Structures are given as structure tokens and as C-alpha cells.
Amino acid sequence: MFKKVLALLLVAMLSLGALVGCGAPAKEQKEEPKNKEEQQQASKETFRVGFVTDTGGIDDRSFNQGTWEGIVKYAKEKGWEEGKQYKYIQSNEEADYIPNLSAFGDEKYDLVIASGFLFKDAMKTVAPQYPDSKFALIDEVVEQPNVASIVFAEEQGSFLVGVAAAKATKTKKVGFIGGMDFPLIRKFHAGFVAGVKAVDPSIEVVAQYAGDFGNPGLGQQIASTMYEQGVDVIYHAAGGTGNGVINEAKNRVENGQEVWVIGVDKDQYEDGKLSNGKSVVLTSMMKRVDVAAYNIIEATQKGEFPGGKVTKLTLAENGVGIPEKNPNLSDDIIKTINEYKEKIIKGEIEVPTTIK
């Protein structure tokens, strides 16, 4: 009798276990951790780039625009959507720098790019507050582990356009207009003067600083005064203010005067176009900020962000120079420019960075 009862109890217990097993919710399966390649792919899909402009504006036809073009080129190749994977914030005044950089930091953007040496103090303030964010500063150096600094040998490229100006001038009087009187802009000034004097020491160089990078009216006024003084070639390193220099040159050429202007940062030939299809832009001193922006995004996405390092782009890396096409430069001028370029690259000529 005892054995029979025990057998019945065992059957009941087994049946109850089966019922409980059927009724219990299935255990959630844990996702297997992603391998390195999957993690990198996921990171690429969510990667975001923020760009903070300098005061000249996104369409300054100079430094900001060139940087943005590099970002847009990379974004289009990746099929990114503006406003989602990349966007910019406009700075209307220097007081906007810190809040604009911080806005991208708050939103945890993967890479924040700032264009212009005026961002130095703001970057020094903001970067330490967002140690997990990566920042890139174009045109200045900030020594922080999460900041990649990118600078250029502006004096070298300016030397080459100085050679062009010296070869093109008929009055033996050329001009330089700087945006603001800072050490960086003096590199443009010094290189330009050195290039002019290398060709002909007797050529006079007239220079003036506008004190503003975003005032085309002031740029036009200064250019008008220089042209009236007999200057026939003006090199500007003045951002948006330089657009006024180009406009003044266009007005004078349309009225029969023979003058030239040399652009900066990007090829400004199209900006100098006249009604007859020709341009008042003799050539341009290009700082490949577009390449700098493109390269830093690419490096960051690959996990090769150069935090705490300084990357310098010179003539040797084609980081500075003149455009490949220069319709207003004769073959003789281009030949002379290339000869000086080789001497600089080889170290036979050391271009000054300051005006003595």
C-alpha cells in the first residue's frame, strides 16, 4: 500500500512540474556582445559632426565656406543627412563661441570642428568640460588631450602670391589688406612681402589692417584708397571683409582701370567674375581648410583622432598654395612661382613669419 501511494505522489509531482514548466515565461535570451567590426559599424551609423563658424558666416566665400565644403563633401560620400549627422551653428560675434561649442558638447556630438584662430580661448575653456567629446581647431593650437589642432604654413603660400603680384604689377606698387592685426595674419603679410621683394626689391608694399573679418564695406573703402594711391594689385587676408576688396576691383575694371586682387583661403576666381566673363582675381592663396576638415572627420571615424597633437600643412603637403588653374597668370609667372615653390620645399628659402 505504501509503495502504491508513493508512486502516485511521484506521478503527481512530475505532472505538476510539467505544468509549471509549460506555464512559466521563457527566459529572455541575452544578445551576444557585438564583435569589434559590428561595434565600429554601429558607431559609424550614429556618428555626428558639428561645425561652429567664425563671425564671417557660413557663406563668407573664404575660410568658413571652405571648411564647410570639406565637411559637406565627406557627408555626401557617406550619404549623411544635414541636420541629422552633420550641421553647423553660426557665430555672429565672439561671445557666441563658448555657447556654440558647448551646445554640440551637450548634445554629445562625436566631433566638433571650429574654424578660426579666434576660437583659441573658447576652445581652451570648453574642451576640458567635455572630456568625452572630440574637438578639432583649425588655424590654432590648443593643448588638450581631446583637441586636434590643425595649422598651416600661410607664409609659404603667401610668398608664392607675392611672386605673382610682383610679376603682374605695372606701377611697382602693391597692397596687403589684413582682417585683424594678429600674429597669424602677420604670417600672410610677411610671406607676401618676402615674395614680392624676392622678385623685385624696389616694389613698394602698402599695408593696412581693417580690424574686422566681416565688414565688406570697410574692405571696399580701404581698397579704394589703395587703388587711388597707385596700387594695382591687392592681396587680402581678411575673410568676409575681403569680399569688399574684390567688389572694388570689379567696379574699377568695369570702368576701364587695370587692377587686380589676390584671393585667400579658397580659389576666389569665380567671386571676381565680370560681365564679360573674365575675373579680377589674379590668383588665390589657398589654405586647404576643406582638406583639413575632411581628413579630421575621416581619421576620427577610423578611430585615429590625433588628440593633443598638432598637424601642420605646408607647401610640401599641398596644404597651402595656388589653384591648379590660374587663367590670369601667364606661363612665365607660373614657371617662376614653381621655381620658388621648389626652393621653399627643399629648404633653400626660409620664409619669414613676422614683419621686421
Disulfide bonds with the S-S distance in Angstrom:
none
